């Protein structure tokens, strides 16, 4: 698979087409819950990054999932935090109304969704104790990546955690086979393979983001970009565990 040696930024995902099949799109959003539980490593990231930081605050917290898509990640994290007795307001933000239609079925006390992008939230004066995203970075061109990363820092008083796929031949081969039972009637197989081909390896992402970002590998086939936010009231670096 020579095409995996470099990011294939010319590829576009079917679900990014505003005219794609709405039934297949809705089915894709519904099944993201299962796919992300299998591959995204958010359980590990919650235990090693999110939970320690929220506990260290010693007060109710606000967390933003930026580019939340169908809302399954923020809903899952909210459930984990509630089980741990943490008082958190969870906000999923996505400017795509199609994503919000899927996400809002996951609304519940303490979890809400808004049709806003990062610039809208900054203009509204919003800040959060932690900002995260899942599978957003590989969608962005260089200019949009810089804006997204900078805006996420401006929105967070604490950590910023951007999780994504790590491009590789084994990840591609395993996904191509493993996704088959879940992919019927969805964009999961085509878009997932295109996502891997568009995604970064850890050194590439570190170079693309630059300071102050660090890029970790929290699980096989995963990258996690980590930095401290700079919103007003941000805690001093080292005040909470982020490694």
Residue frames as a rotation matrix with the C-alpha (Angstrom) as fourth column:
UNK 1
0.568 0.823 0.000 0.00
0.823 -0.568 0.000 0.00
0.000 0.000 -1.000 0.00
UNK 2
-0.472 -0.848 0.240 2.36
0.855 -0.507 -0.111 2.68
0.216 0.153 0.964 -1.25
UNK 3
-0.039 0.548 0.836 -0.42
0.255 -0.803 0.538 5.24
0.966 0.234 -0.108 -0.91
UNK 4
0.861 0.368 -0.352 -0.09
0.400 -0.061 0.914 5.03
0.315 -0.928 -0.200 2.88
UNK 5
-0.107 -0.971 -0.216 3.46
0.979 -0.065 -0.191 6.36
0.171 -0.232 0.958 2.90
UNK 6
-0.984 -0.147 0.099 2.08
0.136 -0.985 -0.109 9.88
0.113 -0.094 0.989 2.66
UNK 7
-0.390 0.887 -0.248 -1.20
0.170 -0.196 -0.966 11.52
-0.905 -0.419 -0.074 3.64
UNK 8
-0.697 0.272 0.664 -3.68
0.700 0.058 0.711 11.48
0.155 0.960 -0.231 0.77
UNK 9
-0.641 0.404 -0.653 -5.23
0.201 -0.733 -0.650 14.89
-0.741 -0.548 0.388 1.26
UNK 10
-0.847 0.351 -0.399 -6.97
-0.516 -0.368 0.773 14.77
0.124 0.861 0.493 -2.12
UNK 11
-0.680 0.621 -0.390 -9.43
0.529 0.784 0.326 12.19
0.507 0.016 -0.862 -0.82
UNK 12
-0.589 0.589 0.553 -12.82
-0.746 -0.660 -0.091 13.37
0.311 -0.467 0.828 0.40
UNK 13
-0.944 0.279 0.176 -15.18
0.131 0.807 -0.575 11.38
-0.303 -0.520 -0.799 2.59
UNK 14
-0.605 0.762 0.231 -18.67
0.532 0.171 0.829 10.54
0.592 0.625 -0.509 1.39
UNK 15
0.167 0.742 -0.649 -20.33
0.985 -0.100 0.139 11.90
0.038 -0.663 -0.748 4.51
UNK 16
-0.470 -0.384 -0.795 -18.70
0.438 -0.883 0.167 15.30
-0.766 -0.270 0.583 3.96
UNK 17
-0.899 0.244 0.364 -20.73
0.293 -0.282 0.914 15.70
0.326 0.928 0.182 0.77
UNK 18
-0.773 0.634 0.004 -23.77
-0.441 -0.533 -0.722 17.88
-0.456 -0.560 0.691 1.61
UNK 19
0.030 0.805 -0.593 -25.76
-0.996 0.077 0.055 15.91
0.090 0.589 0.803 -0.97
UNK 20
-0.880 -0.390 -0.271 -24.90
-0.372 0.921 -0.118 12.42
0.296 -0.002 -0.955 0.30
UNK 21
-0.200 0.824 -0.530 -27.62
0.148 0.560 0.815 9.84
0.969 0.084 -0.234 0.98
UNK 22
-0.166 0.134 0.977 -29.31
-0.817 -0.574 -0.060 11.04
0.552 -0.808 0.205 4.21
UNK 23
0.864 0.502 0.036 -30.35
-0.443 0.725 0.527 7.52
0.238 -0.472 0.849 5.22
UNK 24
0.499 -0.769 -0.400 -26.80
0.561 0.638 -0.527 6.20
0.661 0.038 0.750 4.92
UNK 25
-0.347 -0.624 0.700 -25.51
-0.143 -0.703 -0.697 9.26
0.927 -0.342 0.155 6.78
UNK 26
0.287 0.543 0.789 -27.95
-0.879 -0.179 0.442 8.76
0.381 -0.821 0.426 9.65
UNK 27
0.963 0.044 -0.266 -27.02
0.024 0.969 0.246 5.07
0.269 -0.243 0.932 9.86
UNK 28
0.102 -0.995 -0.020 -23.34
0.426 0.062 -0.903 6.00
0.899 0.084 0.430 9.90
UNK 29
-0.285 -0.169 0.944 -23.81
-0.618 -0.720 -0.315 8.40
0.733 -0.673 0.101 12.81
UNK 30
0.696 0.615 0.371 -25.78
-0.681 0.401 0.613 5.77
0.228 -0.679 0.698 14.75
UNK 31
0.902 -0.321 -0.289 -23.07
0.325 0.945 -0.036 3.14
0.285 -0.061 0.957 14.33
UNK 32
0.135 -0.871 0.473 -20.22
-0.243 -0.491 -0.836 5.46
0.961 -0.002 -0.277 15.24
UNK 33
0.509 0.100 0.855 -20.99
-0.855 -0.059 0.515 4.63
0.102 -0.993 0.056 18.86
UNK 34
0.938 -0.144 0.315 -19.91
0.074 0.972 0.223 1.01
-0.338 -0.185 0.923 18.34
UNK 35
0.630 -0.734 0.253 -16.99
0.480 0.111 -0.870 1.88
0.611 0.670 0.422 16.10
UNK 36
0.210 -0.572 0.793 -15.58
-0.491 -0.763 -0.421 4.49
0.846 -0.301 -0.441 18.46
UNK 37
0.708 0.047 0.704 -15.90
-0.676 0.334 0.657 2.16
-0.205 -0.941 0.269 21.44
UNK 38
0.905 -0.333 0.264 -13.83
0.372 0.921 -0.113 -0.38
-0.206 0.201 0.958 19.51
UNK 39
0.351 -0.798 0.489 -11.13
0.861 0.069 -0.504 1.84
0.369 0.598 0.712 18.05
UNK 40
0.526 -0.083 0.846 -10.97
0.112 -0.980 -0.166 5.31
0.843 0.182 -0.506 19.58
UNK 41
-0.274 -0.700 -0.659 -9.39
0.727 0.298 -0.619 4.52
0.630 -0.649 0.428 23.00
UNK 42
-0.093 0.266 0.960 -11.46
-0.323 -0.920 0.223 7.17
0.942 -0.289 0.172 24.78
UNK 43
0.884 0.348 -0.312 -11.85
0.143 0.434 0.890 4.87
0.445 -0.831 0.334 27.78
UNK 44
0.189 -0.913 -0.361 -8.09
0.974 0.221 -0.049 5.00
0.124 -0.343 0.931 28.27
UNK 45
-0.521 -0.381 0.764 -7.90
0.396 -0.901 -0.180 8.75
0.756 0.208 0.620 27.57
UNK 46
0.472 0.748 0.467 -10.70
-0.202 -0.423 0.883 9.35
0.858 -0.512 -0.049 30.08
UNK 47
0.872 -0.112 -0.476 -8.88
0.466 0.482 0.742 7.42
0.147 -0.869 0.473 32.80
UNK 48
0.045 -0.988 -0.145 -5.43
0.997 0.035 0.069 8.89
-0.063 -0.147 0.987 32.12
UNK 49
-0.806 -0.381 0.453 -6.31
0.475 -0.873 0.113 12.49
0.352 0.307 0.884 31.20
UNK 50
-0.243 0.795 0.556 -9.93
-0.062 -0.585 0.809 13.55
0.968 0.163 0.191 31.58
UNK 51
0.622 0.584 -0.522 -10.89
0.428 0.305 0.851 12.09
0.656 -0.752 -0.060 34.97
UNK 52
-0.074 -0.681 -0.729 -7.74
0.997 -0.057 -0.048 13.19
-0.009 -0.730 0.683 36.84
UNK 53
-0.861 -0.283 0.423 -8.08
0.343 -0.937 0.070 16.74
0.377 0.206 0.903 35.57
UNK 54
-0.033 0.929 0.368 -11.77
-0.107 -0.370 0.923 17.04
0.994 -0.009 0.112 36.38
UNK 55
0.554 0.188 -0.811 -11.23
0.703 0.416 0.577 15.59
0.446 -0.890 0.098 39.85
UNK 56
-0.415 -0.842 -0.344 -8.38
0.906 -0.348 -0.241 18.03
0.083 -0.412 0.908 40.51
UNK 57
-0.454 0.288 0.843 -10.67
0.149 -0.909 0.390 21.00
0.878 0.303 0.370 39.91
UNK 58
-0.833 0.157 -0.530 -12.67
0.551 0.148 -0.821 20.30
-0.050 -0.976 -0.210 43.06
UNK 59
-0.454 0.723 -0.521 -15.74
-0.336 -0.681 -0.651 22.01
-0.825 -0.121 0.552 41.61
UNK 60
0.528 0.679 0.511 -18.34
0.323 0.397 -0.860 21.55
-0.786 0.618 -0.010 38.84
UNK 61
-0.561 -0.819 -0.118 -16.72
0.066 -0.186 0.980 21.56
-0.825 0.542 0.158 35.39
UNK 62
0.657 0.645 -0.390 -17.61
-0.385 -0.157 -0.909 22.33
-0.648 0.747 0.145 31.78
UNK 63
-0.432 -0.760 0.485 -16.23
0.098 0.495 0.863 20.19
-0.897 0.420 -0.139 28.95
UNK 64
0.374 0.476 -0.796 -16.53
-0.711 -0.404 -0.576 20.85
-0.596 0.781 0.187 25.21
UNK 65
-0.125 -0.323 0.938 -16.44
0.540 0.772 0.337 18.25
-0.833 0.548 0.078 22.43
UNK 66
-0.011 0.011 -1.000 -15.53
-0.523 -0.852 -0.004 20.39
-0.852 0.523 0.015 19.42
UNK 67
-0.337 0.019 -0.941 -16.81
-0.902 0.282 0.329 18.96
0.271 0.959 -0.078 16.13
UNK 68
-0.431 0.142 0.891 -18.84
-0.681 0.596 -0.425 16.38
-0.592 -0.790 -0.160 18.02
UNK 69
-0.860 0.143 -0.489 -20.47
-0.324 0.589 0.741 14.73
0.394 0.796 -0.460 15.01
UNK 70
-0.067 0.904 -0.422 -23.18
-0.023 0.421 0.907 12.35
0.997 0.071 -0.008 16.18
UNK 71
0.192 0.172 0.966 -22.38
-0.810 -0.529 0.255 12.99
0.555 -0.831 0.038 19.83
UNK 72
0.765 0.191 -0.614 -21.48
0.062 0.928 0.366 9.45
0.640 -0.319 0.699 20.85
UNK 73
-0.219 -0.927 -0.304 -18.09
0.535 0.147 -0.832 10.32
0.816 -0.345 0.464 22.35
UNK 74
-0.682 -0.025 0.731 -19.34
-0.450 -0.774 -0.446 13.15
0.577 -0.633 0.516 24.57
UNK 75
0.436 0.888 0.146 -22.31
-0.730 0.254 0.635 11.02
0.527 -0.383 0.759 25.66
UNK 76
0.542 -0.307 -0.782 -19.99
0.373 0.922 -0.103 8.15
0.753 -0.236 0.615 26.56
UNK 77
-0.574 -0.816 0.064 -17.63
0.341 -0.310 -0.888 10.40
0.744 -0.488 0.456 28.52
UNK 78
-0.292 0.566 0.771 -20.57
-0.757 -0.630 0.176 11.95
0.585 -0.532 0.612 30.34
UNK 79
0.729 0.590 -0.346 -21.67
-0.309 0.735 0.604 8.49
0.611 -0.333 0.718 31.42
UNK 80
0.118 -0.783 -0.610 -18.20
0.636 0.532 -0.560 7.62
0.763 -0.322 0.561 32.70
UNK 81
-0.728 -0.406 0.552 -17.97
-0.065 -0.761 -0.646 10.90
0.682 -0.506 0.528 34.64
UNK 82
0.134 0.869 0.477 -21.42
-0.796 -0.192 0.574 10.43
0.590 -0.457 0.666 36.15
UNK 83
0.690 0.048 -0.723 -20.43
0.195 0.949 0.249 6.93
0.697 -0.313 0.645 37.29
UNK 84
-0.255 -0.900 -0.354 -17.37
0.744 0.051 -0.667 8.48
0.618 -0.433 0.656 38.98
UNK 85
0.313 0.503 -0.806 -19.48
0.926 -0.351 0.141 11.07
-0.212 -0.790 -0.575 40.77
UNK 86
-0.759 -0.634 -0.147 -18.12
0.564 -0.754 0.338 14.04
-0.325 0.174 0.930 38.81
UNK 87
0.329 0.856 -0.399 -20.33
0.511 -0.517 -0.687 17.11
-0.794 0.022 -0.607 38.33
UNK 88
-0.758 -0.651 -0.037 -19.80
0.236 -0.327 0.915 18.09
-0.608 0.685 0.401 34.70
UNK 89
0.505 0.772 -0.386 -21.73
-0.213 -0.323 -0.922 20.00
-0.837 0.548 0.001 32.05
UNK 90
-0.452 -0.611 0.650 -20.92
0.458 0.466 0.757 18.40
-0.766 0.640 0.069 28.69
UNK 91
0.415 0.520 -0.747 -21.35
-0.385 -0.643 -0.662 20.42
-0.824 0.562 -0.066 25.49
UNK 92
-0.222 -0.408 0.885 -21.11
0.707 0.558 0.435 18.95
-0.672 0.723 0.164 22.01
UNK 93
0.260 0.244 -0.934 -20.64
-0.310 -0.895 -0.320 21.56
-0.915 0.373 -0.157 19.29
UNK 94
-0.548 -0.389 0.740 -20.82
0.598 0.436 0.672 21.01
-0.584 0.812 -0.006 15.54
UNK 95
-0.543 0.332 -0.771 -21.79
-0.460 -0.886 -0.057 23.50
-0.702 0.324 0.634 12.83
UNK 96
-0.895 0.220 -0.388 -23.18
-0.263 0.444 0.857 20.75
0.361 0.869 -0.340 10.56
UNK 97
-0.225 0.882 0.414 -26.96
-0.971 -0.170 -0.167 20.55
-0.077 -0.440 0.895 11.11
UNK 98
0.380 0.332 -0.863 -26.99
-0.497 0.860 0.112 16.96
0.780 0.387 0.492 9.89
UNK 99
-0.551 -0.642 -0.533 -24.61
0.192 0.524 -0.830 15.98
0.812 -0.559 -0.166 12.69
UNK 100
-0.870 0.225 0.438 -26.69
-0.491 -0.461 -0.739 17.87
0.036 -0.858 0.512 15.23
UNK 101
0.171 0.954 -0.247 -29.85
-0.892 0.256 0.372 16.04
0.418 0.156 0.895 14.15
UNK 102
0.261 -0.151 -0.953 -28.07
0.086 0.987 -0.133 12.79
0.962 -0.047 0.270 15.05
UNK 103
-0.729 -0.677 -0.103 -26.42
0.179 -0.043 -0.983 14.15
0.661 -0.735 0.152 18.20
UNK 104
-0.560 0.490 0.668 -29.51
-0.734 -0.668 -0.126 15.64
0.384 -0.560 0.734 19.81
UNK 105
0.491 0.699 -0.520 -31.11
-0.320 0.700 0.639 12.25
0.810 -0.147 0.568 20.37
UNK 106
-0.034 -0.603 -0.797 -28.30
0.688 0.564 -0.456 11.80
0.725 -0.564 0.396 22.92
UNK 107
-0.416 -0.058 0.908 -29.24
-0.392 -0.889 -0.236 14.95
0.821 -0.454 0.347 24.85
UNK 108
0.290 0.456 -0.841 -29.94
0.679 0.521 0.517 14.37
0.674 -0.721 -0.159 28.53
UNK 109
0.998 0.035 0.044 -29.48
-0.007 -0.703 0.711 16.29
0.056 -0.710 -0.701 31.79
UNK 110
0.463 -0.883 -0.073 -25.91
-0.119 -0.143 0.982 17.56
-0.878 -0.446 -0.172 31.79
UNK 111
-0.565 -0.608 0.557 -25.36
0.496 0.290 0.819 16.85
-0.660 0.739 0.138 28.08
UNK 112
0.553 0.753 -0.357 -26.39
0.130 -0.500 -0.856 19.34
-0.823 0.427 -0.374 25.43
UNK 113
-0.250 -0.567 0.785 -25.57
0.879 0.207 0.429 20.02
-0.406 0.797 0.447 21.80
UNK 114
0.384 0.296 -0.875 -25.19
0.024 -0.950 -0.311 23.24
-0.923 0.098 -0.372 19.87
UNK 115
0.629 -0.079 0.773 -24.88
0.770 0.201 -0.606 24.06
-0.108 0.976 0.187 16.16
UNK 116
0.906 -0.387 -0.168 -21.75
-0.372 -0.921 0.115 26.17
-0.199 -0.042 -0.979 16.53
UNK 117
0.550 -0.830 -0.097 -18.17
0.468 0.403 -0.786 26.10
0.692 0.387 0.610 15.38
UNK 118
-0.030 -0.658 -0.752 -15.16
0.999 -0.028 -0.016 27.19
-0.010 -0.752 0.659 17.39
UNK 119
-0.834 -0.303 0.460 -15.31
0.374 -0.925 0.068 30.76
0.405 0.229 0.885 16.12
UNK 120
0.058 0.943 0.329 -18.95
-0.017 -0.328 0.944 31.07
0.998 -0.060 -0.003 17.14
UNK 121
0.598 0.152 -0.787 -18.15
0.704 0.370 0.607 29.87
0.383 -0.917 0.114 20.66
UNK 122
-0.470 -0.825 -0.313 -15.25
0.883 -0.447 -0.146 32.31
-0.019 -0.345 0.938 21.01
UNK 123
-0.688 0.261 0.677 -17.42
0.094 -0.893 0.441 35.18
0.719 0.367 0.590 19.78
UNK 124
0.407 0.913 -0.031 -20.03
0.058 0.008 0.998 34.23
0.911 -0.408 -0.050 22.37
UNK 125
0.013 -0.495 0.869 -17.42
-0.850 -0.464 -0.251 34.43
0.527 -0.735 -0.426 25.14
UNK 126
0.923 0.373 -0.095 -17.62
-0.285 0.829 0.482 30.73
0.259 -0.418 0.871 25.98
UNK 127
-0.238 -0.971 0.020 -14.84
-0.851 0.198 -0.487 29.01
0.469 -0.133 -0.873 27.95
UNK 128
0.797 0.446 -0.407 -14.48
-0.283 0.872 0.399 25.46
0.533 -0.203 0.821 29.23
UNK 129
0.555 -0.584 0.593 -12.39
-0.665 0.118 0.738 23.53
-0.501 -0.803 -0.323 31.73
UNK 130
-0.445 -0.657 0.608 -11.37
-0.008 0.683 0.731 21.01
-0.895 0.321 -0.309 29.08
UNK 131
0.391 0.493 -0.777 -11.77
-0.811 -0.215 -0.544 20.87
-0.436 0.843 0.316 25.29
UNK 132
-0.423 -0.498 0.757 -11.54
-0.078 0.853 0.517 17.70
-0.903 0.159 -0.399 23.23
UNK 133
0.259 0.541 -0.800 -12.23
-0.936 -0.064 -0.346 16.37
-0.238 0.839 0.490 19.77
UNK 134
-0.091 -0.219 0.971 -12.36
-0.031 0.976 0.217 13.00
-0.995 -0.010 -0.096 18.05
UNK 135
-0.230 -0.081 0.970 -11.47
0.826 0.511 0.239 12.31
-0.515 0.856 -0.051 14.41
UNK 136
0.817 0.467 -0.337 -11.57
0.258 -0.820 -0.512 15.97
-0.515 0.331 -0.790 13.38
UNK 137
0.179 -0.829 -0.530 -7.93
-0.295 -0.559 0.775 16.77
-0.939 0.018 -0.345 12.62
UNK 138
-0.596 -0.509 0.621 -7.56
0.370 0.513 0.775 14.56
-0.713 0.691 -0.117 9.55
UNK 139
0.333 0.796 0.506 -10.48
0.891 -0.090 -0.445 16.34
-0.308 0.599 -0.739 7.86
UNK 140
0.800 0.097 -0.592 -8.73
0.145 -0.989 0.033 19.72
-0.583 -0.112 -0.805 7.94
UNK 141
0.581 -0.677 0.452 -6.37
0.525 -0.114 -0.844 21.37
0.622 0.728 0.289 5.49
UNK 142
-0.351 -0.870 -0.346 -3.32
0.824 -0.112 -0.555 23.19
0.444 -0.480 0.757 6.85
UNK 143
-0.719 0.097 0.689 -5.05
-0.177 -0.983 -0.046 26.53
0.672 -0.155 0.724 7.35
UNK 144
0.346 0.932 0.108 -8.13
-0.456 0.066 0.887 25.01
0.820 -0.356 0.448 8.96
UNK 145
0.370 -0.300 -0.879 -5.94
0.683 0.729 0.039 22.87
0.630 -0.615 0.475 11.22
UNK 146
-0.727 -0.682 0.073 -4.11
0.484 -0.586 -0.650 25.95
0.486 -0.438 0.756 12.50
UNK 147
-0.447 0.637 0.628 -7.40
-0.550 -0.750 0.368 27.74
0.705 -0.181 0.686 13.14
UNK 148
0.548 0.694 -0.466 -9.01
-0.110 0.613 0.782 24.75
0.829 -0.377 0.413 14.85
UNK 149
0.049 -0.622 -0.781 -6.01
0.832 0.458 -0.312 24.15
0.552 -0.635 0.541 17.09
UNK 150
-0.851 -0.408 0.332 -5.67
0.213 -0.845 -0.491 27.84
0.481 -0.347 0.805 18.00
UNK 151
-0.148 0.888 0.435 -9.39
-0.595 -0.431 0.678 28.23
0.790 -0.159 0.592 18.69
UNK 152
0.529 0.358 -0.769 -9.42
0.285 0.779 0.558 25.15
0.799 -0.514 0.310 20.92
UNK 153
-0.444 -0.750 -0.491 -6.64
0.798 -0.081 -0.598 26.67
0.408 -0.657 0.634 23.03
UNK 154
-0.827 0.154 0.541 -8.56
-0.213 -0.976 -0.047 29.93
0.521 -0.154 0.840 23.31
UNK 155
0.145 0.989 -0.006 -11.65
-0.481 0.076 0.874 28.05
0.865 -0.124 0.487 24.53
UNK 156
0.518 0.040 -0.855 -9.99
0.459 0.830 0.317 25.97
0.722 -0.556 0.412 27.25
UNK 157
0.616 -0.301 0.728 -8.95
-0.718 -0.594 0.362 26.93
0.323 -0.746 -0.582 30.78
UNK 158
0.415 -0.447 0.793 -7.37
-0.446 0.660 0.605 23.49
-0.793 -0.604 0.074 31.18
UNK 159
-0.549 -0.677 0.491 -6.23
0.044 0.563 0.825 20.76
-0.835 0.475 -0.279 28.81
UNK 160
0.337 0.553 -0.762 -7.02
-0.885 -0.092 -0.457 20.37
-0.323 0.828 0.458 25.14
UNK 161
-0.429 -0.386 0.816 -7.12
-0.185 0.922 0.339 16.80
-0.884 -0.006 -0.468 23.82
UNK 162
0.303 0.488 -0.819 -7.50
-0.917 -0.085 -0.389 16.09
-0.259 0.869 0.421 20.10
UNK 163
-0.196 -0.297 0.934 -7.67
-0.197 0.945 0.260 12.37
-0.961 -0.133 -0.244 19.31
UNK 164
0.423 0.314 -0.850 -7.36
-0.887 -0.050 -0.460 10.85
-0.187 0.948 0.258 15.86
UNK 165
0.963 -0.081 0.256 -6.35
0.147 0.956 -0.253 7.82
-0.224 0.282 0.933 13.85
UNK 166
0.041 -0.978 -0.203 -2.68
-0.527 -0.194 0.827 7.05
-0.849 0.073 -0.524 13.18
UNK 167
0.663 0.213 -0.718 -2.10
-0.749 0.196 -0.633 6.21
0.005 0.957 0.289 9.53
UNK 168
-0.403 -0.835 0.374 -0.54
-0.761 0.533 0.370 2.81
-0.508 -0.136 -0.850 8.89
UNK 169
-0.534 0.126 -0.836 -0.76
-0.652 0.568 0.502 -0.33
0.538 0.813 -0.221 6.80
UNK 170
-0.897 0.192 -0.399 -1.84
0.355 0.850 -0.389 -2.59
0.265 -0.490 -0.830 9.64
UNK 171
-0.627 0.705 -0.330 -4.55
-0.052 -0.461 -0.886 -0.18
-0.777 -0.538 0.326 10.76
UNK 172
-0.342 0.470 -0.814 -5.81
-0.924 -0.328 0.199 -0.01
-0.173 0.819 0.546 7.19
UNK 173
-0.655 0.029 -0.755 -5.83
-0.346 0.877 0.334 -3.79
0.672 0.480 -0.564 6.71
UNK 174
-0.900 0.308 -0.308 -7.49
0.432 0.533 -0.728 -4.55
-0.060 -0.788 -0.613 10.05
UNK 175
-0.510 0.746 -0.429 -10.16
-0.333 -0.631 -0.701 -1.91
-0.793 -0.214 0.570 9.58
UNK 176
-0.496 0.301 -0.815 -10.94
-0.856 -0.012 0.516 -3.05
0.146 0.954 0.263 6.03
UNK 177
-0.653 0.216 -0.726 -11.76
0.078 0.973 0.220 -6.53
0.754 0.087 -0.652 7.33
UNK 178
-0.850 0.209 -0.484 -13.14
0.524 0.237 -0.818 -5.74
-0.056 -0.949 -0.310 10.76
UNK 179
-0.745 0.566 -0.353 -15.65
-0.409 -0.805 -0.429 -3.08
-0.527 -0.176 0.831 9.75
UNK 180
-0.881 0.359 -0.309 -17.51
-0.188 0.334 0.924 -5.31
0.435 0.872 -0.227 7.29
UNK 181
-0.539 0.740 -0.402 -20.23
0.809 0.588 -0.003 -6.54
0.234 -0.327 -0.916 9.72
UNK 182
-0.193 0.447 -0.873 -21.11
0.631 -0.625 -0.459 -2.96
-0.752 -0.639 -0.162 10.71
UNK 183
-0.779 -0.385 -0.495 -20.82
-0.005 -0.786 0.618 -1.21
-0.627 0.484 0.611 7.37
UNK 184
-0.615 0.580 0.534 -23.93
0.779 0.345 0.523 -2.35
0.119 0.738 -0.664 5.48
UNK 185
0.388 0.876 0.287 -26.08
0.843 -0.463 0.274 0.65
0.373 0.135 -0.918 4.61
UNK 186
0.773 -0.205 -0.600 -23.50
0.262 -0.758 0.597 3.14
-0.577 -0.619 -0.532 5.91
UNK 187
0.801 -0.598 0.017 -20.40
-0.314 -0.444 -0.839 5.05
0.510 0.667 -0.544 4.81
UNK 188
0.812 -0.447 0.376 -18.30
-0.386 0.073 0.920 3.37
-0.438 -0.892 -0.113 7.50
UNK 189
0.492 -0.676 0.549 -16.06
0.634 0.710 0.305 1.24
-0.596 0.198 0.778 5.28
UNK 190
0.411 -0.325 0.852 -15.36
0.777 -0.364 -0.514 3.71
0.477 0.873 0.103 2.48
UNK 191
0.702 -0.093 0.706 -15.00
-0.225 -0.970 0.096 6.74
0.676 -0.226 -0.701 4.73
UNK 192
0.890 -0.395 0.230 -13.05
-0.152 0.220 0.964 4.89
-0.431 -0.892 0.136 7.41
UNK 193
0.372 -0.780 0.504 -10.44
0.852 0.502 0.147 3.74
-0.367 0.375 0.851 4.91
UNK 194
0.356 -0.216 0.909 -10.26
0.541 -0.745 -0.389 7.20
0.762 0.631 -0.149 3.42
UNK 195
0.927 0.003 0.376 -9.87
-0.289 -0.633 0.718 8.64
0.240 -0.774 -0.586 6.92
UNK 196
0.668 -0.729 0.148 -6.87
0.361 0.492 0.792 6.40
-0.650 -0.476 0.592 7.56
UNK 197
0.151 -0.628 0.763 -5.28
0.985 0.029 -0.171 7.48
0.085 0.778 0.623 4.30
UNK 198
0.458 0.076 0.886 -5.85
0.211 -0.977 -0.025 11.15
0.864 0.199 -0.463 5.21
UNK 199
0.992 0.090 -0.093 -4.61
0.107 -0.158 0.982 10.76
0.074 -0.983 -0.166 8.79
UNK 200
0.427 -0.866 0.260 -1.29
-0.768 -0.499 -0.402 11.69
0.478 -0.028 -0.878 10.36
UNK 201
0.291 -0.492 -0.821 1.47
0.659 0.725 -0.201 9.68
0.694 -0.482 0.535 11.90
UNK 202
0.675 0.085 -0.733 2.56
0.707 -0.357 0.610 11.06
-0.210 -0.930 -0.302 15.26
UNK 203
-0.359 -0.861 -0.361 5.71
0.676 -0.506 0.535 12.90
-0.643 -0.052 0.764 14.03
UNK 204
-0.623 0.194 0.758 3.74
0.638 -0.436 0.635 14.41
0.454 0.879 0.147 11.14
UNK 205
0.477 0.877 0.052 1.03
0.644 -0.389 0.658 15.72
0.598 -0.281 -0.751 13.43
UNK 206
0.395 -0.420 -0.817 3.58
0.744 -0.375 0.553 17.13
-0.539 -0.826 0.164 15.87
UNK 207
-0.700 -0.701 0.137 5.26
0.628 -0.512 0.586 18.97
-0.341 0.496 0.799 13.00
UNK 208
-0.353 0.650 0.673 1.95
0.629 -0.367 0.685 20.24
0.692 0.666 -0.279 11.63
UNK 209
0.677 0.694 -0.244 0.78
0.620 -0.358 0.699 21.59
0.398 -0.624 -0.672 15.00
UNK 210
-0.172 -0.832 0.527 4.05
0.158 -0.552 -0.819 22.88
0.972 -0.057 0.226 16.40
UNK 211
-0.890 -0.186 -0.417 4.36
0.438 -0.093 -0.894 24.41
0.128 -0.978 0.164 19.86
UNK 212
-0.286 -0.456 0.843 2.78
-0.958 0.110 -0.266 24.12
0.029 -0.883 -0.468 22.40
UNK 213
0.669 0.731 -0.134 1.41
-0.733 0.679 0.042 20.77
0.122 0.070 0.990 21.29
UNK 214
-0.603 -0.694 0.394 2.70
-0.689 0.702 0.182 17.33
-0.403 -0.162 -0.901 22.25
UNK 215
0.256 0.669 -0.698 1.56
-0.878 0.464 0.123 14.27
0.406 0.581 0.705 20.32
UNK 216
-0.408 -0.282 0.868 1.15
-0.734 0.667 -0.129 11.02
-0.543 -0.690 -0.479 22.24
UNK 217
-0.420 0.313 -0.852 0.23
-0.535 0.673 0.511 7.50
0.733 0.671 -0.115 21.14
UNK 218
-0.267 0.345 0.900 -2.27
-0.955 0.033 -0.296 6.38
-0.132 -0.938 0.320 23.80
UNK 219
0.308 0.387 0.869 -3.14
-0.202 0.919 -0.338 3.12
-0.930 -0.071 0.361 22.05
UNK 220
-0.590 -0.506 0.629 -2.26
0.472 0.415 0.777 1.22
-0.655 0.756 -0.006 18.86
UNK 221
-0.441 0.334 0.833 -3.26
0.857 -0.120 0.501 3.11
0.267 0.935 -0.233 15.72
UNK 222
0.696 0.711 -0.105 -4.07
0.701 -0.640 0.314 6.27
0.155 -0.292 -0.944 17.71
UNK 223
-0.569 -0.768 0.295 -2.59
0.596 -0.632 -0.495 9.73
0.566 -0.105 0.817 18.13
UNK 224
0.557 0.682 -0.474 -3.50
0.826 -0.395 0.402 12.28
0.088 -0.615 -0.783 20.80
UNK 225
-0.297 -0.591 0.750 -2.49
0.439 -0.782 -0.443 15.94
0.848 0.198 0.492 20.52
UNK 226
0.439 0.351 -0.827 -2.25
0.891 -0.053 0.450 17.52
0.115 -0.935 -0.336 23.99
UNK 227
-0.536 -0.586 0.607 -1.73
0.388 -0.810 -0.439 21.13
0.749 0.000 0.662 25.08
UNK 228
-0.445 0.378 -0.812 -2.75
0.787 -0.268 -0.556 23.52
-0.428 -0.886 -0.179 27.84
UNK 229
0.329 0.684 0.651 -5.44
0.870 -0.488 0.073 26.06
0.368 0.542 -0.755 27.02
UNK 230
-0.777 -0.628 -0.027 -4.99
0.605 -0.735 -0.308 29.78
0.174 -0.256 0.951 27.41
UNK 231
0.143 0.891 0.431 -8.53
0.420 -0.449 0.788 30.96
0.896 0.069 -0.438 28.20
UNK 232
-0.205 -0.158 0.966 -8.86
-0.630 -0.734 -0.254 33.41
0.749 -0.661 0.051 31.08
UNK 233
0.410 0.337 0.848 -8.54
-0.906 0.257 0.336 31.62
-0.105 -0.906 0.411 34.38
UNK 234
0.626 -0.227 -0.746 -6.50
-0.199 0.878 -0.435 28.74
0.754 0.420 0.504 32.96
UNK 235
0.944 -0.318 0.084 -4.62
0.003 0.263 0.965 26.83
-0.329 -0.911 0.249 35.69
UNK 236
0.257 -0.933 -0.252 -0.84
-0.907 -0.323 0.270 27.01
-0.333 0.159 -0.929 35.70
UNK 237
0.363 -0.204 -0.909 0.92
-0.538 0.751 -0.383 24.24
0.761 0.628 0.163 33.71
UNK 238
-0.663 -0.617 -0.424 1.56
-0.077 0.620 -0.781 21.24
0.744 -0.486 -0.458 35.94
UNK 239
-0.583 0.494 0.645 -1.50
-0.812 -0.314 -0.492 21.90
-0.040 -0.811 0.584 38.08
UNK 240
0.506 0.713 0.484 -3.22
-0.609 0.694 -0.385 18.80
-0.610 -0.100 0.786 36.72
UNK 241
-0.301 -0.670 0.678 -1.90
-0.016 0.715 0.699 15.62
-0.953 0.200 -0.226 35.20
UNK 242
0.629 0.514 -0.582 -1.77
-0.592 -0.168 -0.788 15.59
-0.503 0.841 0.199 31.39
UNK 243
-0.091 -0.687 -0.721 0.69
-0.911 0.350 -0.219 12.85
0.403 0.637 -0.658 30.61
